[in-house]
Amino acid sequence: MASTKTGREVVKGVQRMTPSEAFVETLVANDVETIFGIMGSAFMDAMDIFAPAGIELVPVVHEQGAAHMADGYSRASGRHGVVIGQNGPGISNCVTAIAAAYWAHSPVVIVTPEAGTNGIGLGGFQEANQLPMFQEFTKYQGHVSNPARMAEFTARCFDRAKAEMGPTQLNIPRDYFYGEIETEIREPAVIDRGPGGPESLDRAAKLLAEAEFPVIVSGGGVVFADGVEECKALAERLGAPVVNSYQHNDSFPASHPLWCGPLGYQGSKAGMKLIKDADVVLALGTRLGPFGTLPQHGLNYWPEDAKIIQVDADADMLGLVKKIEVGVLGDAKQAASALLERLNNLDVASDKTKDERAERIRSEKDAWEKELSEWTEERDDFSQDMIAEAEEEEGNWLHPRQVLRALEEAMPERVMVSTDIGNINSVAHSYLRFEEPRSFFAPMSFGNCGYALPTIIGAKKACPERPAIAYAGDGAWGMSMVEVMTAVRHDIPVTAVVFHNRQWGAEKKNQVEFYNRRFVAAEIDTDSFAEIARAMGAEGVTVDQLDEVGPALKAAIDAQMNEGKTTVIEIMCNRELGDPFRRDALKKPVRLLDKYKDYV
């Protein structure tokens, strides 16, 4: 016997066992303690021995939620997330969430029991060809082709998920859990990542040393590599402003003088103004995704003439989106240390202007904070009309930006926050600041609704000592709010903030901008999400006064951390909307048929 990091024993050497035992022992060898899913007959023989192996199966309401929970668990802990379900419909329900995990680079292993080999191709009950479903959203797909290879394929899926930082699929014909085999349980592969090639690092260091206005973009790779301290040291040596890549607000501490906020949609105007003047950009652990460098706040801020150094652990990402001067194939943490070591032996041109640039950074940040504080409502014509309309309606309706600022000010220490997709949630990027990595979870480039609640439940399961908050608009909330029952049933207390503005805000804004306010399927009418939460066993609170927002969040966090209670805070917001996601993605309509001539 050998012991794992979690203190459990795993068998050593070639032994006789069942395929189910080989599967479960390999999970133990990879320190799996939690699996999210819904029980199913397809894997029941293995599930029967989860408990004595020290593995908890957290049963969810819907399998998409299970895969999001596995994603959140992985992103919060840095460990594998694992999801499992019944073959066919249980597995197909996971596709959307695995796609989100793929774009978040989360090492999630989805275990997909399949129809039995004696019936494949006959169109039997719950039969589906499950490998093609996930081929676009996995780094590796392992299909157990013989029961004797169960441990081999299981181990490989776990190793590849970590090595390539993304989901993998373990596909197992359901009859292959049974029988007797001789096999050995493999130890997890240990990956020692390096800083990159010495030639590329030398070239990158030389560029940084010659730069007069270097700027660092700190991306998700910095978080995955646990490299925030190394990024800080490099930034301090250069006196360089640091901006977060899109939806990675936790990749650099917000209290640091060099932090300048996130780029991308509804990001920091201070960061955008500073990077616009960069002569060298160090993209540290980021693919520079197209959505994260688009114009915003009327600023086309990406510096067209800057020389870009890109550091990424995936060779396919180097130079994929932006033209780069130097590509460093390496670990963000190791590369930052290697660059700092080289810079300490070079003359650094920007040393002459450190104080001047520090003052510029402080000034831009102060100006942006002042603008945010004064930006209490949206100023476009539609939003102003909605503000006037709300004043005539029954009830009190709050301005989303004021709500977001109040929530920001009430945030507890070490908080974890997940945001769903949507207009208010995206505006929230300007107000979400973090002091440590593995704190912010967003649906990234896949942008699926229903993401926030199950993801934060997974994160809370991984880190029960940390406060956990989900943000969702009322449209996205409806897709996954049933997972409140999972949180309540299984004592995984979280806090959800639901912005009740009675609309699908992100797409509705496009109808405002491009379709002359012809609203089709944009409105939502729900009486009370707080009442629904109470019916599911959680606390439900409705807030329609600005001075109650902060206290409501603080009370909910207190109940979460000290009483183990899940709370849904329903905040009644008016229908004003922030900027559309992408003005470049739509065009003004043209109608050629007479019957549609007025629809322009």
N, C-alpha and C positions, 0 to 999 in steps of 0.2 A: 504494500500500500504506500501511496504518497499523498502528501497534503497539498491542497490548493491555497491560494491567498486568503480565501475565506475560511480556512481551517477544516474543510471537509476532506474526507479521504477519497481517493480514486484508485482503482485497481491498476497494477503495473504488470507488464509482461504479457505474453500471449496467453489467453485464457479462453475457456469455453463459456459462452454466454448466449443469451438471445439477442437478436437485433435491437429489440426495444431497450435492453440493458446497455448495449453498445452505444445507442443513441443518447440515452440519459447520462451514462458515464462520461461521454464526450462533452455534454453540456456542463457537467460538474467540473471537468478538467478546465473548461473555459470560464469558470467562476460564475456561471449563470445561476442566479438566485430567484429571478422574477421573469415570468413569461406572461404576455398579455394575449387574450384570445377568448374564444368561446369553445366549450367542450364539444367533442365530436367523436363518433364511433370510429372514424378513420384512424385515429391515433390513441384510442382509449387504452390499449395495452401498455403503451409507454406512459400515458398520463397516470395510470394506476400506481406507478412507482416514483412520481414526482416528489411526493411528500417525504418518503424515507431518504431521498437523495438531497433534501434540503432545498427543493425548488417549489416556489409558489406560483400557481396559475391564477392570475387575476382575471376573473370573468367579466366581460364588458357587455354593453348593450348591443353594440354593432361593431363588426370587425374592422371597419374603417377607423373607428375610435381606437381599437386595439393597436393597429399599426402606428397611428399617431402617438399613442402612449409609449410604444417602443422607441419611437423617434425622440420624444421628449426625455425619456429615461436615458437614452444614449447621449444626447447632447448635454444633459445636466451632469452626468457622471463621468463621461469619457469612456464608458465601457460599452460592450455590445448591448443593443436592445433586441429582444426576441419576441416574435409574434407567431401565433399558430391558429389554425382554424380547420373546420371541416372541409373536405374536398369539394370542389365545384363552387357553389354560391358563397360559402364562407371565405374561400380564397379570392374569388373575383371581387368581393367587397373590399379587399385590401389594396387594390391597384392604385387608387388615387393617393392614398397615404404613403405608399412605397415610393411613388413618384416625387412626393414632397420630400421624403427622406433622402432621395437621390440628389436633389438639388441642394439639400442642406449638408451633403457629404457625411451622413450619419451611418455608422457601421451597424446597421440593422440586419438581422438574419430573419428572413421569413421562411418558416417551415410549412411546406405545402403538401400535406398528404394527398395522394392521388387515387383515382379509381384503381381497383385491383388489376393485376396483370392478366388474369384469366377473363377479364371482361372489357378491357380497353378496346375501343373501336366499335363496340356494339350499341352505343347510345344508351347505356345503363343509367341508373338513378344517380344523379349528381355527378355525372361524368363531364369532364371538360379537359381540353388540352391546355394545361396550366403554364407551361414554360413560355409560349409566345406572349402571354398576358404581360409578363414582366421583363421581356428581353430588352426593352428600351430603358428600363429604370433599375437595372442591376449591374453590378460590376462583375459578377460571376454567377452562373447557374449550375448547381450540382444536381444531377439526377442519379439517384441510387439505382444502379443497373443490376445489382445482385445483392441479396441480403448480407453476404459476407463482406461487402464493401461499405456497410453502414457507417462505421467509425471513421473510415477514410474520408468519405464525402462530407460527413458532418464537420470534421475537423477542418477540412479545406474551406468550407463556407465561412467558418469563423475566422480563419487566418486571412482569407482574401478580403473579408469585410474590413478588417483592420488595416491590412497592407494597402488597400486601394481607397480607403475611407469612403465607403458607400455601401448600399444594401447588397446582400447576396441572397439567393434563393436555394433552399434545400428541398428538392422534390422527391417524395418517397411514395412509391406504390403501397397502398394500404396493407396488402398481404405480406409485404417485406418486413413488417414489424415482428413477424412470427418465425419460429423455427429455432435451430441451434447452429451456432457458428463458432469458429475459433478466430479470435482477432485480438489486436492490441490497441489500447487507448492511447492516442497520440498526445504528446504535450503541445500546448499552444506555441506557435512560432514566435520568436522574439525578433522584432524588427528594430535595428539600430539605424536610424536615419542620419544622413550626413548633411553638411552645410551646402553642398554643391561643389562643382569643379573649381580648382584653384585659379584657373585662367579667367573664368567668368567672374569669380569673386574679386580678383585683382582689377579687372576692368570696371566692375561696379564701384569698387572703393575709389578708384581714380576719378570716376565721374562725380561721385559724391564729394570728394575732396575739392574738385574744381568748381562745384556748384556755388552760386551766390545766394540762391533762394531755394534750397531743397525742401521738399514736402514729402511726408510719409503717408501712404494709405495703408492703414492697418486692417487686414481682412480676417476672414474666418480661419485661415491657416494659422494665424497667430494664436487664436483660441485653441484650435485642435492640438497645437504643438506645446501648449502651456508656455508660450513665449512672450507674454505681456511684459515681464520684467526686462527681458532682453531688448524688446522694442523700445521701452522707456529709456534704457541706457543709451541706445543708439540715437534716439531723438534728442536726448539731453546733450550728447556729444556734439551734435550738429546744430542744436538750437532750432530744430525743425518743427514746424507745426505738424500735428498728426490728425488726420481725418479718418473716421471709420468708413469702411466700405459699406455698401447698402445693406441694411438689415443686420449689421454686425456692430450695433451700438455698444456691445460689451467687449470690444477688442482693444480698448484703451480706457484707463480710468478717467471719468469725467471731471474729477477734482484736480487733475494734473494741469499745470499752467500751459502745457503745450497741446492739450486736447482741444480740438476745434469742432467736434461734432461730425455727424454722418453726412456723406454725399448722397445723391440720388433724390428720389421723389420725397418731397416735404422734409428735406434735410436741413442742414445748417447753412445759413447764408454766410456766416463768418468763414466756415471751412471752404465754401465755394469761392469766395472772394480771394482767399489766400492761395488756394491751389491754382487759381487762374493766373497768378503771377509767378508760378514755379518755373525754374529753368531745368530742374531735374526732379522727377517723381520716382520715389521708391515704392513700388506696389508690393507690399510684403504680405505674402500669403493670400493673394486675391487674384481671381481670374479677370477682374475689371469688367464684370458683366455689363452688357449694354444698358440694362435698365437702371444701373447704378451710376451712370455718367451722363444721363440725359439732362438737357437744360431744365432749370427750375427757378422759380422766383424771378422769372424774366432774365435769368443769367445763363448764357452759354459759356459755362465756366471751365470746361475741360481745356487745358493749355495745349493748343495745337502744335506749338514749337518746342515744347519741353522734351527732353530726352528721358525716356522711361526705362527704369530698371525693374524687371518683374521677377519676383521670387515665388516659385510654386513647386509643390511636390509632384505635380502631374505634368509631364512633358507636353501633353496635348493642350494644356492651357497657355503655354508660353507663346505670346504674340498672337493668340487666337482672335482677340477682340480689338486690341490696340497695337499699333506698330511700336515695337520696342527696340531700344538701343542694345540692351544686354538682357539675356535671359539666364536666370540662375535656377537650375533644377535641384532644389534642395528643401530641407525642412526650414520653416520660417524662423524658429527659435535658433537653430544652429547657424543659419545664414546670418542672422542679426549679430550674433556673437562674433562670427568670422569677419564680418564687415567692420565691426567696432575695433577689433584687434588690428586690422589693417589701417584703419583711420588713425589710430593712436601712433602710427609710425609715419604719417604723412602730414604735410602742411595743408590745413583745411581753410579754403578761401573764405568760407562763411563765418569763421571765427571773428573777423573784423566787424561784422554787423550783428553779432548776437544780441546786444542790448537793443539796438534799433528794431530788430525783427521781433524781439520779445514784446516791445511796446506796441508794435503793429498788431501782434496776435491779441494782446490784451484789449486794445482799442476795438478791433473787429468783433471780438466776443462780447464786449460790453454793449456795443451798438446793437448786436443781434438779440441779446437778452432784453434790452430796453424795448426793441421792436416787438419781441414776443409778448412781453408784459402788456404792451399797449394794444396788441392785436387781439382784441377781445371778441371780435366778430368778423365774419367774412364780408368783404366790401363790394363784391360783384353785384350786378343788378338783380340776378335771381335770388341770391341770398338775402339781399335787402328786402325784396318782396316777401320772402318767407318769414323774415323777422317781423315785418309789419303784419303779416297774416297771423302769426302766432300771438301777437298782442290782442287780436280780436277773438282768439279761440278760448274755450273754457280750459282752465288749468294754467300751470306755469311751465314755460318751456325754456330750457337753459341753452346758452351758447356753447357749442362743443369745445371751442378753444379755452374758454374760461374753466370748463370742467376738466380738461386735460391738464391745465396748469395747477388746478387745485389737487388733482390726483398726484401729480408730480411732487408737490410740496408735502404730501402726506405719506409718501413712500417709506416703508421701513428699511432698515439696514439689511444688506445681503439679500435683497428681494430678487426673485425670479419673475419675469413677465413674459407672457406669450401674447401675441397679437394676431387677430384674424385678418383676412383680407377685407378691404372696404375703405370708404372715404375717411371716416373719422379715425379708424385704426391707422391709416397711413399718415394722417395729420399728426397722430401721436408720436411719430418718429422724432419730431422736433422737441418733444418734451420728455423722452425716455433716456435717462442717463444712468450709468452703472459704474460701480467701483471695482468689480471683479469679473473675470470671464465666466462663461457658462451661465449667464444670467438672462439673456434675451433670446427668445425663440419666435421666429416668424416664418411664414410659409415660403419665403424666398422666391425664386423665379417661377415656381409652379403656380403660386398664387391661388390655392384652392380655399374655398370657404369651408367652414366647419373644423378648422385646424386648431384654434386656440385652446379650447377647453380640454379635449383629450390630451393634447401635448403637455399642458401644464400639469395634468394629473400624473402623467408619466414622469415628468421632472420632479414632482413632489414625492413620488414613490422612491425615486433615486436619492433625493436629498430632503428627508422629512424635517430636518432641522432648519430649513430655509423657508421664509414666507413665499407663497406662490400665488400669482395673480394672472388671470386671463382677461384680455380685452376683446370684445366682440360687438359688432353692430347687430341690430335685430334680425337682419336677413341671414347673415352667417350663423348667428346664434341658433336659429331654428334647425340648422342642419345637424348639430351635435349636442344640443342641450340635454338630450336624454342621458348623456354620460354623467350628468349630475347624480343619477342613481348609482353609477359605479363608484363615484367618490363617497357617497353616503354609505352604500352597502359594505364597502371594504375599507372604511376608515382611512381614506386618503383625502384629508381636508384641504380644500383650495378656496380661493375667492375669485368670483367672476364679476366683471363689470360689463353690463350690457347697455349699450347706447341705444335707447329706444327713440328713434327718429322717424319711424314708420315708413321706411323706404329702402330700396336697394340703391344706396347713395352713389357708389362709384360709377355704375352704368347710367344712372339717372343724370349724372353730371354731363355725360356725353350727349344725352338727349337735349340737355340745355344748350350745350355749346354748338351742336351740329344739326339738331333736328327741331329747332324752333319750339322747344318745350312741348313737343308731342310725346307725352309719356305713355308708353306701352309696357304694362306689367311691372311698373316701377314702384307701385305703392304697396305697403304692407299694413294690415290692420290687426293688431293683437291687443287684447285688453290689458293683461298684466303678466309679465314674465316673472315677477316676484311671487305671484300666487301660484304659478306653475311650479316654481322652485319649491315652495312650501309643500305642494302636493307630492313632490318627489322626496321629501324628507329633509330638505335643506332649509336654511334660513333664507327668507326673502325680504328685501328692503327696497322700497321705492323712494327715490330722492328727486325732488323738484325745486329745491332751494340751493343756491350756490354755496351758502355757508354750511350746508349739511354734507357736502361732498367729501371733504377731508375727514370729518369725524366718522362718517359712515364707513370709509375705507379702514380707518384705524380700528374701529370697533370690530369690523369683520376680520381683520388680521389678528386681533387679540383673541377672537373666538376660534380662529383657525389654529393658532399656535398654543393656546392655553386650554381650550375646551374640545379641540378636535372637530370643529364644526365647519361645514361648507356653507358659504353664503353667496347668494346672487344679489348683487346691487344693481337695480334697474334705474338708470338715470334718464329722465325725461328731457330729451333734447329737441330743439326746433329743427326745421328742415334745411337750414343753410348748409352749403357744401363747399369744401375746399377745391383747389384746382383739379382738373381731370388728370387721370394717370398719364396719358400720352396724347398730346395734341397731334403728334406725327403719325398716329396709328389710324386716324379716320380722315375722311375728306368730306367737304360739303356735298350734300346729295345733288345729283342731277337726275331729272325725270324726263323721259322722252315720250312716254305715252300720255295722251290727253287726260285720261282718267286720274293720273297721278300728278298733274301739273302743279297743283297747289301744295304738294308735299316737298317743298324745297326750303 
